Amino acid sequence: MEPQKEQAKIILPEESFYLAESKDKDGQMVLMVINSSLRHRRDDAILKQVFGYYCSIVFDYEDVDDNLWPTSEEFSVMRDYVERVIKQ
């Protein structure tokens, strides 16, 4: 007899993104896009079972404009990479 699998019912809130600026240890500006939709449920044991890990990808842009934003060419490289990762 096969053991019964546990089931968890979760309700995910609508995604809520914001842009944050910071500086790294070398004083370079760092931009982050953060999904804060689950921050108020960070102590939820069921969510931790279902989402026990997260992924963080850091892009160090070399070709930036005066505001330290990536140029359209640099952004295109990042976007293409992310789209390939998401499709897998």
Residue frames as qw, qx, qy, qz and C-alpha x, y, z in Angstrom:
[[0.000, 0.890, 0.456, 0.000, 0.00, 0.00, 0.00],
 [0.412, 0.448, -0.005, 0.794, 1.38, 3.37, -1.04],
 [0.250, -0.433, -0.480, 0.720, 1.64, 6.00, 1.73],
 [0.140, 0.872, 0.462, 0.083, -0.84, 8.84, 1.51],
 [0.425, 0.279, 0.001, 0.861, 0.67, 12.12, 0.39],
 [0.131, -0.605, -0.428, 0.659, 0.15, 15.25, 2.43],
 [0.248, 0.659, 0.435, 0.561, -1.68, 18.10, 0.77],
 [0.230, -0.437, -0.270, 0.827, -1.36, 21.78, 1.53],
 [0.220, 0.797, 0.490, 0.276, -3.80, 24.44, 0.42],
 [0.345, -0.381, -0.063, 0.855, -2.25, 27.85, -0.02],
 [0.282, 0.880, 0.376, 0.069, -3.66, 31.10, -1.31],
 [0.545, -0.050, 0.098, 0.831, -1.09, 33.35, -2.92],
 [0.087, 0.813, 0.243, -0.523, -1.70, 37.08, -2.86],
 [0.582, 0.790, 0.118, 0.154, -1.39, 39.14, -6.02],
 [0.712, 0.041, -0.046, 0.699, 2.22, 40.00, -6.80],
 [0.108, -0.988, -0.108, 0.036, 3.36, 43.38, -5.56],
 [0.763, 0.165, -0.004, 0.625, 6.67, 44.65, -6.92],
 [0.092, -0.990, 0.007, 0.106, 8.74, 47.67, -5.97],
 [0.670, 0.540, -0.213, 0.462, 12.10, 49.04, -7.01],
 [0.601, -0.778, 0.019, 0.184, 14.72, 49.48, -4.30],
 [0.494, 0.730, -0.321, 0.347, 18.11, 51.17, -4.53],
 [0.748, -0.635, 0.109, 0.158, 21.11, 50.42, -2.37],
 [0.275, 0.800, -0.533, 0.018, 24.90, 50.38, -2.54],
 [0.947, -0.017, -0.293, 0.130, 27.15, 47.35, -2.47],
 [0.729, -0.562, -0.018, 0.390, 30.29, 47.00, -0.34],
 [0.559, 0.040, 0.243, 0.792, 32.30, 48.86, -3.01],
 [0.050, 0.505, 0.159, -0.847, 29.89, 51.80, -3.10],
 [0.082, -0.040, -0.691, -0.717, 28.35, 50.83, -6.45],
 [0.568, 0.050, 0.172, -0.803, 24.61, 51.42, -6.83],
 [0.037, 0.082, 0.992, 0.085, 22.50, 48.27, -6.74],
 [0.545, -0.012, -0.107, -0.831, 18.93, 48.16, -8.07],
 [0.090, 0.060, 0.984, -0.139, 16.54, 45.48, -6.88],
 [0.566, -0.171, -0.336, -0.733, 13.05, 44.55, -8.03],
 [0.050, -0.076, 0.889, -0.449, 11.37, 42.94, -5.05],
 [0.519, -0.366, -0.601, -0.485, 8.12, 40.99, -4.87],
 [0.078, -0.235, 0.622, -0.743, 6.80, 41.88, -1.43],
 [0.648, -0.234, -0.342, -0.639, 3.48, 40.05, -1.69],
 [0.808, -0.242, -0.536, 0.026, 4.44, 37.30, 0.79],
 [0.276, 0.394, -0.514, 0.710, 6.34, 39.40, 3.34],
 [0.494, -0.381, 0.266, -0.735, 3.39, 39.62, 5.73],
 [0.955, -0.121, -0.019, -0.271, 3.14, 35.80, 5.73],
 [0.404, 0.608, -0.663, 0.166, 6.83, 35.01, 6.27],
 [0.278, -0.315, 0.798, -0.433, 6.03, 33.03, 9.45],
 [0.846, 0.133, 0.021, -0.515, 3.47, 30.83, 7.64],
 [0.521, -0.346, 0.778, 0.058, 4.66, 27.22, 8.14],
 [0.751, 0.418, 0.510, -0.015, 2.72, 25.88, 5.14],
 [0.445, 0.885, -0.126, -0.061, 4.25, 28.46, 2.80],
 [0.183, -0.726, 0.660, 0.060, 7.71, 27.50, 4.06],
 [0.687, -0.031, 0.725, 0.030, 6.99, 23.85, 3.24],
 [0.673, 0.641, 0.368, 0.036, 5.84, 24.70, -0.28],
 [0.413, 0.851, -0.142, 0.292, 8.38, 27.47, -0.95],
 [0.805, -0.531, 0.021, 0.265, 11.36, 26.18, 1.02],
 [0.577, -0.202, 0.270, 0.744, 13.90, 27.96, -1.15],
 [0.329, 0.895, 0.145, -0.265, 14.25, 30.95, -3.40],
 [0.735, 0.244, 0.249, 0.582, 16.45, 31.96, -6.27],
 [0.066, -0.918, 0.016, 0.392, 18.44, 35.13, -6.58],
 [0.726, 0.359, 0.254, 0.529, 20.23, 36.16, -9.76],
 [0.213, -0.819, 0.026, 0.533, 22.57, 39.13, -9.72],
 [0.653, 0.605, 0.227, 0.396, 23.49, 40.97, -12.91],
 [0.385, -0.622, 0.091, 0.676, 26.55, 43.20, -12.86],
 [0.534, 0.801, 0.255, 0.089, 26.04, 45.65, -15.72],
 [0.601, -0.213, 0.188, 0.747, 29.12, 47.01, -17.42],
 [0.138, 0.276, 0.399, 0.863, 27.45, 49.30, -19.95],
 [0.122, -0.681, -0.638, 0.338, 25.34, 51.80, -17.99],
 [0.174, 0.776, 0.256, 0.549, 23.96, 55.28, -18.62],
 [0.099, 0.522, -0.312, 0.788, 24.48, 58.42, -16.52],
 [0.635, -0.453, 0.168, -0.603, 21.93, 57.20, -13.94],
 [0.177, -0.366, 0.905, -0.123, 23.69, 53.81, -13.70],
 [0.811, 0.250, 0.354, -0.392, 20.80, 52.08, -15.46],
 [0.576, -0.064, 0.703, 0.412, 21.78, 49.39, -17.98],
 [0.232, 0.349, -0.416, -0.807, 21.73, 50.43, -21.61],
 [0.814, 0.216, 0.037, -0.538, 19.08, 48.88, -23.83],
 [0.649, 0.404, -0.642, -0.062, 21.65, 46.40, -25.16],
 [0.071, 0.255, -0.845, 0.465, 22.64, 45.28, -21.64],
 [0.568, 0.033, 0.447, -0.690, 19.01, 45.08, -20.60],
 [0.794, 0.303, -0.294, -0.437, 18.19, 42.94, -23.64],
 [0.445, 0.325, -0.820, 0.151, 20.89, 40.43, -22.68],
 [0.179, -0.096, 0.756, -0.622, 19.48, 40.17, -19.16],
 [0.677, 0.179, 0.176, -0.692, 15.87, 39.90, -20.37],
 [0.726, 0.327, -0.533, -0.287, 16.73, 37.17, -22.89],
 [0.259, 0.250, -0.874, 0.325, 18.56, 35.19, -20.20],
 [0.360, 0.008, 0.620, -0.697, 15.69, 35.46, -17.72],
 [0.750, 0.245, -0.080, -0.609, 13.14, 34.41, -20.37],
 [0.618, 0.299, -0.722, -0.078, 15.21, 31.30, -21.17],
 [0.056, 0.154, -0.846, 0.507, 15.46, 30.37, -17.49],
 [0.521, 0.091, 0.394, -0.752, 11.74, 30.84, -16.89],
 [0.755, 0.275, -0.321, -0.502, 10.79, 28.65, -19.88],
 [0.430, 0.287, -0.853, 0.074, 12.82, 25.69, -18.57]]
